[in-house]
């Protein structure tokens, strides 16, 4: 599996990946986290322009997508019921999704992200059992709960915060 920066030409394939992920999430009891349309095409275009959106490919075909933001996440300033392990510079993995056809997207994403910055954080919805399982399987620890304040969500709820 190869990982490369996403290009605007990848948007249709990326949108298909997210459509699959939303359907999977709904089938697993997590219909509210991304709703029917999140992430919005305009948000993904912005992620691509900021060079923080990446695609996972096999034989040139997009099979996964994620965003890696280097630097402070405003929603992480306040954490309830816990604390971050440290105050080191960190990266945040957002909007990770797989097309469901190729195994290992999460592991490849994580190895790529760790090579960029060793201190990583992520968050997920309380109903996203798949993401919770993957984060914990790969060594992330639950650190508390954060609240989404910047409109980067459909349901406006809290999220379980993790740190590697």
ChimeraX commands (.cxc) that place a marker at each C-alpha (Angstrom):
marker #1 position 0.00,0.00,0.00 radius 0.5
marker #1 position 1.27,3.44,-0.90 radius 0.5
marker #1 position 0.32,6.73,0.70 radius 0.5
marker #1 position 0.55,10.03,-1.13 radius 0.5
marker #1 position -0.89,13.51,-0.84 radius 0.5
marker #1 position -4.39,13.68,-2.28 radius 0.5
marker #1 position -4.98,15.71,-5.43 radius 0.5
marker #1 position -8.13,17.44,-6.58 radius 0.5
marker #1 position -8.33,14.77,-9.30 radius 0.5
marker #1 position -8.84,12.19,-6.51 radius 0.5
marker #1 position -12.00,13.85,-5.15 radius 0.5
marker #1 position -14.52,11.55,-6.83 radius 0.5
marker #1 position -12.71,8.46,-5.52 radius 0.5
marker #1 position -12.39,10.06,-2.08 radius 0.5
marker #1 position -16.11,10.85,-2.01 radius 0.5
marker #1 position -16.86,7.20,-2.87 radius 0.5
marker #1 position -14.66,6.07,0.05 radius 0.5
marker #1 position -16.55,8.35,2.42 radius 0.5
marker #1 position -19.90,7.17,1.07 radius 0.5
marker #1 position -18.88,3.59,1.83 radius 0.5
marker #1 position -17.67,4.63,5.30 radius 0.5
marker #1 position -20.93,6.44,6.13 radius 0.5
marker #1 position -22.94,3.39,5.08 radius 0.5
marker #1 position -20.73,1.10,7.15 radius 0.5
marker #1 position -20.95,3.41,10.17 radius 0.5
marker #1 position -24.75,3.53,9.94 radius 0.5
marker #1 position -24.92,-0.27,9.70 radius 0.5
marker #1 position -22.76,-0.48,12.84 radius 0.5
marker #1 position -25.07,1.79,14.86 radius 0.5
marker #1 position -23.19,5.03,14.27 radius 0.5
marker #1 position -25.39,6.93,11.83 radius 0.5
marker #1 position -25.09,10.32,13.53 radius 0.5
marker #1 position -21.32,10.90,13.54 radius 0.5
marker #1 position -21.05,11.81,9.85 radius 0.5
marker #1 position -24.72,11.83,8.89 radius 0.5
marker #1 position -25.45,11.40,5.18 radius 0.5
marker #1 position -23.07,13.95,3.66 radius 0.5
marker #1 position -20.05,14.59,5.90 radius 0.5
marker #1 position -17.28,15.24,5.14 radius 0.5
marker #1 position -18.40,17.85,2.66 radius 0.5
marker #1 position -16.65,18.13,-0.69 radius 0.5
marker #1 position -15.67,21.74,0.04 radius 0.5
marker #1 position -13.97,20.69,3.29 radius 0.5
marker #1 position -12.01,18.01,1.45 radius 0.5
marker #1 position -11.00,20.47,-1.26 radius 0.5
marker #1 position -9.66,22.73,1.49 radius 0.5
marker #1 position -7.80,19.80,3.10 radius 0.5
marker #1 position -6.20,19.02,-0.25 radius 0.5
marker #1 position -5.20,22.64,-0.84 radius 0.5
marker #1 position -3.65,22.71,2.65 radius 0.5
marker #1 position -1.66,19.55,1.78 radius 0.5
marker #1 position -3.09,17.67,4.76 radius 0.5
marker #1 position -5.28,15.11,2.98 radius 0.5
marker #1 position -3.70,11.79,1.99 radius 0.5
marker #1 position -4.87,8.79,0.04 radius 0.5
marker #1 position -3.90,5.15,0.43 radius 0.5
marker #1 position -3.55,3.38,-2.90 radius 0.5
marker #1 position -2.99,-0.13,-4.17 radius 0.5
marker #1 position -2.03,-0.50,-7.84 radius 0.5
marker #1 position -2.95,3.16,-8.29 radius 0.5
marker #1 position -6.49,2.73,-6.96 radius 0.5
marker #1 position -7.59,4.80,-3.96 radius 0.5
marker #1 position -8.62,2.48,-1.12 radius 0.5
marker #1 position -8.43,4.81,1.87 radius 0.5
marker #1 position -8.22,8.44,2.87 radius 0.5
marker #1 position -7.27,10.45,5.95 radius 0.5
marker #1 position -6.29,13.91,7.08 radius 0.5
marker #1 position -3.17,14.59,9.13 radius 0.5
marker #1 position -3.10,18.02,10.75 radius 0.5
marker #1 position 0.23,19.03,12.24 radius 0.5
marker #1 position -0.12,21.47,15.10 radius 0.5
marker #1 position -2.67,22.47,17.67 radius 0.5
marker #1 position -6.25,21.26,17.37 radius 0.5
marker #1 position -8.48,23.96,18.93 radius 0.5
marker #1 position -11.04,21.34,20.02 radius 0.5
marker #1 position -8.32,19.65,22.11 radius 0.5
marker #1 position -7.59,22.67,24.33 radius 0.5
marker #1 position -10.11,21.47,26.92 radius 0.5
marker #1 position -10.28,17.81,27.82 radius 0.5
marker #1 position -12.81,16.54,30.34 radius 0.5
marker #1 position -12.39,13.52,32.60 radius 0.5
marker #1 position -8.69,13.17,31.92 radius 0.5
marker #1 position -5.64,14.90,30.49 radius 0.5
marker #1 position -3.19,14.70,27.62 radius 0.5
marker #1 position 0.02,12.75,28.33 radius 0.5
marker #1 position 2.21,15.74,27.53 radius 0.5
marker #1 position 2.24,19.12,25.83 radius 0.5
marker #1 position 4.63,18.14,23.03 radius 0.5
marker #1 position 3.94,19.22,19.45 radius 0.5
marker #1 position 1.52,16.74,17.93 radius 0.5
marker #1 position -0.35,15.68,14.85 radius 0.5
marker #1 position -4.04,14.81,14.67 radius 0.5
marker #1 position -5.54,12.10,12.50 radius 0.5
marker #1 position -8.96,13.14,11.21 radius 0.5
marker #1 position -11.55,11.72,8.81 radius 0.5
marker #1 position -9.91,8.31,8.35 radius 0.5
marker #1 position -11.93,6.07,6.06 radius 0.5
marker #1 position -11.50,2.89,4.08 radius 0.5
marker #1 position -13.29,1.67,1.01 radius 0.5
marker #1 position -13.61,-1.71,2.69 radius 0.5
marker #1 position -11.87,-3.58,-0.12 radius 0.5
marker #1 position -8.25,-3.63,1.08 radius 0.5
marker #1 position -7.21,-4.59,4.61 radius 0.5
marker #1 position -4.58,-2.59,6.49 radius 0.5
marker #1 position -5.58,0.99,5.75 radius 0.5
marker #1 position -5.49,2.00,9.43 radius 0.5
marker #1 position -2.07,0.43,10.02 radius 0.5
marker #1 position -0.59,2.05,6.91 radius 0.5
marker #1 position -2.06,5.41,7.89 radius 0.5
marker #1 position -0.61,5.13,11.37 radius 0.5
marker #1 position 2.89,4.21,10.17 radius 0.5
marker #1 position 2.84,7.13,7.75 radius 0.5
marker #1 position 1.67,9.56,10.45 radius 0.5
marker #1 position 4.24,8.33,13.01 radius 0.5
marker #1 position 6.98,8.98,10.45 radius 0.5
marker #1 position 5.81,12.62,10.21 radius 0.5
marker #1 position 5.47,13.27,13.95 radius 0.5
marker #1 position 5.75,10.76,16.81 radius 0.5
marker #1 position 3.12,12.32,19.10 radius 0.5
marker #1 position -0.30,11.61,17.63 radius 0.5
marker #1 position -3.83,12.32,18.81 radius 0.5
marker #1 position -7.22,11.35,17.49 radius 0.5
marker #1 position -10.83,11.41,18.56 radius 0.5
marker #1 position -13.93,9.46,17.72 radius 0.5
marker #1 position -17.63,9.27,18.43 radius 0.5
marker #1 position -18.80,7.10,21.34 radius 0.5
marker #1 position -20.76,4.95,18.86 radius 0.5
marker #1 position -17.80,4.39,16.54 radius 0.5
marker #1 position -16.77,1.05,18.01 radius 0.5
marker #1 position -14.65,0.15,14.97 radius 0.5
marker #1 position -12.44,3.22,15.34 radius 0.5
marker #1 position -12.19,2.78,19.10 radius 0.5
marker #1 position -11.06,-0.82,18.57 radius 0.5
marker #1 position -8.46,0.16,15.98 radius 0.5
marker #1 position -7.06,3.03,18.02 radius 0.5
marker #1 position -6.68,0.84,21.09 radius 0.5
marker #1 position -5.32,-2.12,19.10 radius 0.5
marker #1 position -2.54,0.11,17.74 radius 0.5
marker #1 position -1.54,1.55,21.12 radius 0.5
marker #1 position -3.60,4.71,21.49 radius 0.5
marker #1 position -4.82,5.40,25.03 radius 0.5
marker #1 position -8.11,7.00,25.99 radius 0.5
marker #1 position -7.31,10.36,27.53 radius 0.5
marker #1 position -10.75,11.85,28.22 radius 0.5
marker #1 position -13.52,13.59,26.32 radius 0.5
marker #1 position -13.35,16.63,24.05 radius 0.5
marker #1 position -16.21,18.70,22.72 radius 0.5
marker #1 position -16.46,19.72,19.08 radius 0.5
marker #1 position -16.74,23.51,18.94 radius 0.5
marker #1 position -15.74,24.47,15.40 radius 0.5
marker #1 position -18.58,23.10,13.30 radius 0.5
marker #1 position -16.42,20.20,12.08 radius 0.5
marker #1 position -19.16,17.71,12.86 radius 0.5
marker #1 position -22.73,16.86,12.02 radius 0.5
marker #1 position -24.10,16.17,15.48 radius 0.5
marker #1 position -22.09,18.65,17.58 radius 0.5
marker #1 position -21.42,16.08,20.29 radius 0.5
marker #1 position -18.50,15.09,22.45 radius 0.5
marker #1 position -15.75,12.76,21.28 radius 0.5
marker #1 position -13.52,10.25,23.03 radius 0.5
marker #1 position -9.97,11.62,22.90 radius 0.5
marker #1 position -6.98,9.35,22.29 radius 0.5
marker #1 position -3.23,9.80,22.30 radius 0.5
marker #1 position -0.49,7.49,21.09 radius 0.5
marker link #1:1,2 radius 0.2
marker link #1:2,3 radius 0.2
marker link #1:3,4 radius 0.2
marker link #1:4,5 radius 0.2
marker link #1:5,6 radius 0.2
marker link #1:6,7 radius 0.2
marker link #1:7,8 radius 0.2
marker link #1:8,9 radius 0.2
marker link #1:9,10 radius 0.2
marker link #1:10,11 radius 0.2
marker link #1:11,12 radius 0.2
marker link #1:12,13 radius 0.2
marker link #1:13,14 radius 0.2
marker link #1:14,15 radius 0.2
marker link #1:15,16 radius 0.2
marker link #1:16,17 radius 0.2
marker link #1:17,18 radius 0.2
marker link #1:18,19 radius 0.2
marker link #1:19,20 radius 0.2
marker link #1:20,21 radius 0.2
marker link #1:21,22 radius 0.2
marker link #1:22,23 radius 0.2
marker link #1:23,24 radius 0.2
marker link #1:24,25 radius 0.2
marker link #1:25,26 radius 0.2
marker link #1:26,27 radius 0.2
marker link #1:27,28 radius 0.2
marker link #1:28,29 radius 0.2
marker link #1:29,30 radius 0.2
marker link #1:30,31 radius 0.2
marker link #1:31,32 radius 0.2
marker link #1:32,33 radius 0.2
marker link #1:33,34 radius 0.2
marker link #1:34,35 radius 0.2
marker link #1:35,36 radius 0.2
marker link #1:36,37 radius 0.2
marker link #1:37,38 radius 0.2
marker link #1:38,39 radius 0.2
marker link #1:39,40 radius 0.2
marker link #1:40,41 radius 0.2
marker link #1:41,42 radius 0.2
marker link #1:42,43 radius 0.2
marker link #1:43,44 radius 0.2
marker link #1:44,45 radius 0.2
marker link #1:45,46 radius 0.2
marker link #1:46,47 radius 0.2
marker link #1:47,48 radius 0.2
marker link #1:48,49 radius 0.2
marker link #1:49,50 radius 0.2
marker link #1:50,51 radius 0.2
marker link #1:51,52 radius 0.2
marker link #1:52,53 radius 0.2
marker link #1:53,54 radius 0.2
marker link #1:54,55 radius 0.2
marker link #1:55,56 radius 0.2
marker link #1:56,57 radius 0.2
marker link #1:57,58 radius 0.2
marker link #1:58,59 radius 0.2
marker link #1:59,60 radius 0.2
marker link #1:60,61 radius 0.2
marker link #1:61,62 radius 0.2
marker link #1:62,63 radius 0.2
marker link #1:63,64 radius 0.2
marker link #1:64,65 radius 0.2
marker link #1:65,66 radius 0.2
marker link #1:66,67 radius 0.2
marker link #1:67,68 radius 0.2
marker link #1:68,69 radius 0.2
marker link #1:69,70 radius 0.2
marker link #1:70,71 radius 0.2
marker link #1:71,72 radius 0.2
marker link #1:72,73 radius 0.2
marker link #1:73,74 radius 0.2
marker link #1:74,75 radius 0.2
marker link #1:75,76 radius 0.2
marker link #1:76,77 radius 0.2
marker link #1:77,78 radius 0.2
marker link #1:78,79 radius 0.2
marker link #1:79,80 radius 0.2
marker link #1:80,81 radius 0.2
marker link #1:81,82 radius 0.2
marker link #1:82,83 radius 0.2
marker link #1:83,84 radius 0.2
marker link #1:84,85 radius 0.2
marker link #1:85,86 radius 0.2
marker link #1:86,87 radius 0.2
marker link #1:87,88 radius 0.2
marker link #1:88,89 radius 0.2
marker link #1:89,90 radius 0.2
marker link #1:90,91 radius 0.2
marker link #1:91,92 radius 0.2
marker link #1:92,93 radius 0.2
marker link #1:93,94 radius 0.2
marker link #1:94,95 radius 0.2
marker link #1:95,96 radius 0.2
marker link #1:96,97 radius 0.2
marker link #1:97,98 radius 0.2
marker link #1:98,99 radius 0.2
marker link #1:99,100 radius 0.2
marker link #1:100,101 radius 0.2
marker link #1:101,102 radius 0.2
marker link #1:102,103 radius 0.2
marker link #1:103,104 radius 0.2
marker link #1:104,105 radius 0.2
marker link #1:105,106 radius 0.2
marker link #1:106,107 radius 0.2
marker link #1:107,108 radius 0.2
marker link #1:108,109 radius 0.2
marker link #1:109,110 radius 0.2
marker link #1:110,111 radius 0.2
marker link #1:111,112 radius 0.2
marker link #1:112,113 radius 0.2
marker link #1:113,114 radius 0.2
marker link #1:114,115 radius 0.2
marker link #1:115,116 radius 0.2
marker link #1:116,117 radius 0.2
marker link #1:117,118 radius 0.2
marker link #1:118,119 radius 0.2
marker link #1:119,120 radius 0.2
marker link #1:120,121 radius 0.2
marker link #1:121,122 radius 0.2
marker link #1:122,123 radius 0.2
marker link #1:123,124 radius 0.2
marker link #1:124,125 radius 0.2
marker link #1:125,126 radius 0.2
marker link #1:126,127 radius 0.2
marker link #1:127,128 radius 0.2
marker link #1:128,129 radius 0.2
marker link #1:129,130 radius 0.2
marker link #1:130,131 radius 0.2
marker link #1:131,132 radius 0.2
marker link #1:132,133 radius 0.2
marker link #1:133,134 radius 0.2
marker link #1:134,135 radius 0.2
marker link #1:135,136 radius 0.2
marker link #1:136,137 radius 0.2
marker link #1:137,138 radius 0.2
marker link #1:138,139 radius 0.2
marker link #1:139,140 radius 0.2
marker link #1:140,141 radius 0.2
marker link #1:141,142 radius 0.2
marker link #1:142,143 radius 0.2
marker link #1:143,144 radius 0.2
marker link #1:144,145 radius 0.2
marker link #1:145,146 radius 0.2
marker link #1:146,147 radius 0.2
marker link #1:147,148 radius 0.2
marker link #1:148,149 radius 0.2
marker link #1:149,150 radius 0.2
marker link #1:150,151 radius 0.2
marker link #1:151,152 radius 0.2
marker link #1:152,153 radius 0.2
marker link #1:153,154 radius 0.2
marker link #1:154,155 radius 0.2
marker link #1:155,156 radius 0.2
marker link #1:156,157 radius 0.2
marker link #1:157,158 radius 0.2
marker link #1:158,159 radius 0.2
marker link #1:159,160 radius 0.2
marker link #1:160,161 radius 0.2
marker link #1:161,162 radius 0.2
marker link #1:162,163 radius 0.2
marker link #1:163,164 radius 0.2
view
